[in-house]
Amino acid sequence: MKKTGLQIATFIGAFACFGAVGAAETRNALVPLPSIDDFTNGDGWGIGLGLSVEYETAYEGSDEFEIEADPAGGVQWRTGDNIFFWAGEAVGWRTLVSDSWMVQTSVGYEEGREEGDSEDGRLDGLGESDSGVNVLLEVRHTLTEDWRYFLDGRVSAGEIGTLGVFGAGTCLACQPDGSGWEIGAAVTFHDSKLANRDFGVTAQQSIDSGLAETDVDSGYRSTGVNVSYRNYLSANWQIFGEALYEAYGSDVSDSPISRNDYEAEIGVGFIYVF
């Protein structure tokens, strides 16, 4: 059964009961927000290893949902207000420019969509979409001293195209160790290269798949809300959860590749922090 944004937020709320379990050790994250993982505790190395399970759409615009297990965590090295990190297929650097500005940049690899991503055969004839390296630049600005309210902007650009995300969020019951709740809302934009990578249909693909030839313009992509949760169950064990609901704009939802006018996902996991 498909889940709405309200159902997703309610489901993840079940994990709030873990919040009563305090960590045996106080950590101080570079930025006290649950959506930004920080396994360090002052200067030096921070390592977190774990597993997450996600229930999500099979591909952009899909009405098929799947359960997927992925590794979670990463390796970090902190010096002062700088953290260098490796997580999954990305390496990057995060820093506090001042008490109210955080800047993060990373280089990562994004895999393309495959025909087999649709078990119902709805991608047959479309071939595999492009994969490539992309560079991410993110800036967050807090409106309060404790990061209770903040603005967020991200731009991802590379071989597959460019995506811009602009939003705002609030942190609820957040602690200096990065635990607590975070709720955000954002608007996304894409260039024509990325738009057609995900939702366009070329003349040849139209012949092979039977879908109408489609060219998607650059511009507005979607509006979404997201929820993040993170808490330490002990000095080393951490539980986290995240949920996303994203409503597509008309140009995207009108694509024959889009079987839904929204994307949704929910995930929970555990990390052991060394």
C-alpha positions as CSV (number, residue, x, y, z in Angstrom):
1,M,0.0,0.0,0.0
2,K,1.3,3.5,-0.9
3,K,2.2,5.8,2.0
4,T,1.3,9.5,2.1
5,G,3.5,12.1,3.7
6,L,1.4,12.1,6.8
7,Q,1.6,8.3,7.1
8,I,5.3,8.4,6.7
9,A,5.8,11.0,9.4
10,T,3.5,9.0,11.7
11,F,5.4,5.8,11.1
12,I,8.7,7.3,11.9
13,G,7.2,8.9,15.0
14,A,7.0,5.4,16.5
15,F,10.8,5.6,17.0
16,A,10.5,8.6,19.3
17,C,10.1,6.2,22.2
18,F,13.8,5.6,21.9
19,G,14.5,9.2,22.8
20,A,14.1,8.5,26.5
21,V,17.3,6.4,26.4
22,G,20.2,8.8,26.9
23,A,23.7,8.4,25.8
24,A,26.2,7.4,28.4
25,E,28.7,9.8,26.9
26,T,28.3,13.4,25.8
27,R,29.4,14.2,22.2
28,N,29.6,17.6,20.6
29,A,28.7,17.6,16.9
30,L,30.1,20.2,14.6
31,V,26.5,21.2,13.7
32,P,23.8,19.9,16.1
33,L,21.4,18.7,13.4
34,P,20.1,15.1,13.0
35,S,20.4,15.2,9.2
36,I,24.1,15.9,9.3
37,D,25.9,12.8,10.8
38,D,29.0,13.5,12.9
39,F,30.8,10.5,14.4
40,T,33.6,12.6,15.9
41,N,34.0,13.7,19.5
42,G,36.4,16.6,19.3
43,D,39.5,16.5,17.1
44,G,40.5,13.1,15.6
45,W,38.9,10.2,13.8
46,G,35.3,9.3,13.9
47,I,34.0,6.0,12.5
48,G,30.4,4.8,12.2
49,L,29.3,1.5,10.7
50,G,25.8,0.2,10.4
51,L,22.8,-0.8,8.2
52,S,19.7,1.0,7.0
53,V,16.5,-0.4,5.6
54,E,14.5,1.7,3.2
55,Y,11.0,1.4,1.7
56,E,11.1,3.6,-1.4
57,T,10.0,4.1,-5.0
58,A,11.9,1.9,-7.4
59,Y,13.0,4.9,-9.6
60,E,12.1,8.5,-10.1
61,G,8.4,8.7,-11.0
62,S,7.7,5.1,-10.3
63,D,4.5,3.7,-8.7
64,E,6.4,0.6,-7.7
65,F,7.9,0.4,-4.2
66,E,10.7,-1.8,-2.9
67,I,12.6,-2.6,0.3
68,E,16.3,-2.1,0.1
69,A,19.1,-2.6,2.7
70,D,22.1,-0.4,2.4
71,P,25.3,0.1,4.5
72,A,25.2,3.2,6.7
73,G,27.9,5.4,8.4
74,G,31.2,6.6,7.2
75,V,34.8,7.6,8.1
76,Q,35.5,11.1,9.3
77,W,38.5,13.2,10.5
78,R,37.9,16.4,12.5
79,T,40.3,19.2,13.2
80,G,38.7,22.3,14.8
81,D,35.7,23.4,12.8
82,N,36.5,21.2,9.9
83,I,35.5,17.6,9.1
84,F,36.8,15.6,6.2
85,F,34.6,12.6,5.4
86,W,34.1,9.5,3.3
87,A,30.6,8.1,3.1
88,G,29.3,5.6,0.5
89,E,30.4,6.8,-2.9
90,A,31.3,10.4,-1.8
91,V,34.2,12.2,-0.2
92,G,33.9,15.7,1.1
93,W,34.7,18.5,3.5
94,R,32.4,20.2,6.0
95,T,33.2,23.4,7.9
96,L,31.8,26.1,10.1
97,V,32.7,29.5,8.5
98,S,31.3,31.2,11.5
99,D,28.9,30.3,14.4
100,S,25.9,30.7,12.0
101,W,27.2,29.4,8.6
102,M,28.0,25.8,7.6
103,V,29.5,25.0,4.2
104,Q,29.9,21.5,2.8
105,T,31.3,20.3,-0.5
106,S,31.7,16.8,-1.8
107,V,32.4,14.7,-4.9
108,G,30.3,11.6,-5.4
109,Y,29.2,9.1,-8.0
110,E,25.5,8.7,-9.0
111,E,24.4,5.5,-10.7
112,G,21.9,5.7,-13.5
113,R,18.5,4.0,-13.9
114,E,18.3,0.6,-15.5
115,E,15.4,-1.1,-17.3
116,G,15.4,-3.8,-14.6
117,D,14.5,-1.2,-12.0
118,S,10.9,-1.7,-13.0
119,E,9.7,-5.2,-12.2
120,D,6.5,-4.4,-14.2
121,G,8.5,-3.8,-17.4
122,R,7.6,-0.1,-17.5
123,L,11.1,0.9,-18.4
124,D,11.6,-1.6,-21.2
125,G,13.0,0.0,-24.3
126,L,14.4,3.0,-22.5
127,G,17.9,1.6,-21.9
128,E,20.1,2.7,-19.1
129,S,20.3,6.4,-18.1
130,D,23.6,8.1,-17.7
131,S,25.8,7.6,-14.6
132,G,28.4,10.1,-13.5
133,V,30.4,12.1,-11.1
134,N,28.8,15.1,-9.5
135,V,30.0,17.9,-7.2
136,L,27.8,19.1,-4.4
137,L,28.0,22.5,-2.6
138,E,25.7,23.0,0.4
139,V,25.3,26.1,2.6
140,R,23.3,26.2,5.8
141,H,22.6,29.4,7.8
142,T,21.1,29.3,11.3
143,L,18.6,32.0,12.3
144,T,19.2,31.2,16.0
145,E,22.2,30.5,18.2
146,D,21.1,26.8,18.8
147,W,20.3,26.0,15.1
148,R,16.6,25.7,16.0
149,Y,15.7,27.4,12.7
150,F,17.8,27.4,9.6
151,L,17.9,28.0,5.8
152,D,19.4,25.5,3.4
153,G,20.7,25.7,-0.1
154,R,22.3,23.0,-2.2
155,V,23.6,22.8,-5.8
156,S,24.7,19.5,-7.4
157,A,26.3,19.6,-10.8
158,G,28.2,17.1,-13.0
159,E,28.0,14.8,-15.9
160,I,24.3,14.0,-15.4
161,G,23.1,17.6,-15.1
162,T,22.4,20.2,-12.4
163,L,20.0,20.1,-9.5
164,G,19.3,23.0,-7.1
165,V,17.5,22.6,-3.7
166,F,16.4,25.5,-1.6
167,G,14.6,25.2,1.7
168,A,14.2,25.8,5.4
169,G,13.9,23.7,8.5
170,T,13.5,23.5,12.2
171,C,15.2,21.3,14.8
172,L,13.0,19.9,17.7
173,A,14.5,18.8,21.0
174,C,17.9,18.7,19.4
175,Q,21.0,18.2,21.5
176,P,24.7,19.2,21.1
177,D,25.5,15.6,20.1
178,G,23.3,15.9,17.0
179,S,20.4,13.9,18.3
180,G,16.8,14.9,18.0
181,W,14.2,15.7,15.4
182,E,14.5,17.8,12.2
183,I,11.7,18.8,9.9
184,G,12.4,20.6,6.6
185,A,10.7,21.8,3.4
186,A,12.4,22.4,0.1
187,V,11.8,23.4,-3.5
188,T,14.0,21.8,-6.2
189,F,14.9,22.9,-9.7
190,H,16.8,21.0,-12.5
191,D,18.4,21.8,-15.8
192,S,17.2,20.2,-19.0
193,K,20.0,17.7,-19.1
194,L,19.0,16.2,-15.7
195,A,15.3,16.6,-16.4
196,N,15.5,14.6,-19.6
197,R,17.9,12.0,-18.0
198,D,15.1,11.2,-15.5
199,F,11.9,11.9,-17.4
200,G,12.6,12.5,-21.1
201,V,12.0,10.1,-23.9
202,T,14.1,10.4,-27.1
203,A,12.8,9.6,-30.6
204,Q,14.7,6.2,-30.5
205,Q,13.5,5.4,-27.0
206,S,9.9,6.2,-28.2
207,I,10.2,3.7,-31.0
208,D,11.7,1.0,-28.7
209,S,9.4,1.5,-25.7
210,G,6.1,2.7,-27.2
211,L,6.1,5.7,-24.9
212,A,5.5,9.2,-26.4
213,E,8.5,11.2,-27.3
214,T,9.0,13.7,-24.5
215,D,11.3,16.7,-24.0
216,V,11.3,18.2,-20.5
217,D,12.3,21.8,-20.0
218,S,14.6,23.1,-17.3
219,G,13.1,24.8,-14.3
220,Y,10.8,23.8,-11.4
221,R,11.0,20.1,-10.5
222,S,9.2,19.5,-7.1
223,T,8.3,20.6,-3.6
224,G,9.0,18.3,-0.7
225,V,9.0,17.8,3.0
226,N,11.5,15.6,5.0
227,V,11.8,14.4,8.5
228,S,15.1,13.2,10.2
229,Y,15.5,11.5,13.6
230,R,18.7,10.5,15.4
231,N,19.4,9.3,18.9
232,Y,22.1,7.5,20.9
233,L,20.8,4.4,22.6
234,S,24.2,4.1,24.5
235,A,27.6,5.5,24.2
236,N,28.2,3.7,20.9
237,W,24.9,2.6,19.4
238,Q,22.9,5.1,17.4
239,I,19.4,4.8,15.9
240,F,18.3,7.0,13.0
241,G,15.3,7.4,10.8
242,E,14.4,9.5,7.8
243,A,11.3,10.1,5.6
244,L,10.7,12.1,2.4
245,Y,7.6,13.1,0.5
246,E,8.2,15.0,-2.8
247,A,5.4,16.3,-5.1
248,Y,6.4,16.7,-8.7
249,G,5.6,19.8,-10.8
250,S,3.3,19.4,-13.9
251,D,6.2,19.1,-16.4
252,V,7.6,16.1,-14.5
253,S,4.3,14.4,-13.6
254,D,3.1,14.7,-17.3
255,S,6.1,12.6,-18.5
256,P,5.0,9.1,-19.6
257,I,7.8,7.8,-17.3
258,S,6.1,9.3,-14.3
259,R,3.5,6.8,-13.1
260,N,3.0,8.8,-9.9
261,D,3.0,12.6,-9.3
262,Y,5.1,12.1,-6.2
263,E,8.1,10.3,-4.7
264,A,8.2,8.9,-1.2
265,E,10.6,7.0,1.0
266,I,11.1,6.0,4.6
267,G,14.1,4.4,6.2
268,V,15.4,3.3,9.6
269,G,18.7,2.0,10.7
270,F,21.4,1.5,13.4
271,I,25.0,2.6,13.5
272,Y,27.8,1.6,15.8
273,V,30.0,4.6,16.5
274,F,33.6,3.7,17.4
